[in-house]
Amino acid sequence: MADTINVTIRLDRDAKENAEKLFADLGMNLSTAFNVFARQSLRQGKIPFEIYDPFYSEKNQARLKRAVEDAEAGKNLSVHELIEAEDE
C-alpha cells in the first residue's frame, strides 16, 4: 500500500457540511471523495468535470439578447421608481 500523508483543505462551513451530507448519501466520507477527485484528475490529466458560469450559457445569453432587443424596440419595459438613499 502507498504511503499516505495528511492534506489540509479550507472550505467554508456550509460547503463542508453540505459536501459531507452529499458524500455520505453516496457512501463515502469527505476524504474518500477528495481522493476520488484527485485520482480521476490524474487519470484524465485534467479536472474531471466542466467548470462554467451559467450566466454565459447559450440559453441565458439568448434570453439576454432577446431582452436587449425588446428594450431597444420599446417592448416589455417595466417602470421602476428610483429610491434615493440619504447620505449618512
C-alpha positions, 0 to 999 in steps of 0.5 A, spaced: 500 500 500 502 507 498 504 511 503 499 516 505 500 523 508 495 528 511 492 534 506 489 540 509 483 543 505 479 550 507 472 550 505 467 554 508 462 551 513 456 550 509 460 547 503 463 542 508 457 540 511 453 540 505 459 536 501 459 531 507 451 530 507 452 529 499 458 524 500 455 520 505 448 519 501 453 516 496 457 512 501 463 515 502 466 520 507 469 527 505 476 524 504 474 518 500 471 523 495 477 528 495 481 522 493 476 520 488 477 527 485 484 527 485 485 520 482 480 521 476 484 528 475 490 524 474 487 519 470 484 524 465 490 529 466 485 534 467 479 536 472 474 531 471 468 535 470 466 542 466 467 548 470 462 554 467 458 560 469 451 559 467 450 566 466 454 565 459 450 559 457 447 559 450 440 559 453 441 565 458 445 569 453 439 568 448 434 570 453 439 576 454 439 578 447 432 577 446 431 582 452 436 587 449 432 587 443 425 588 446 428 594 450 431 597 444 424 596 440 420 599 446 417 592 448 416 589 455 419 595 459 417 595 466 417 602 470 421 602 476 421 608 481 428 610 483 429 610 491 434 615 493 438 613 499 440 619 504 447 620 505 449 618 512 
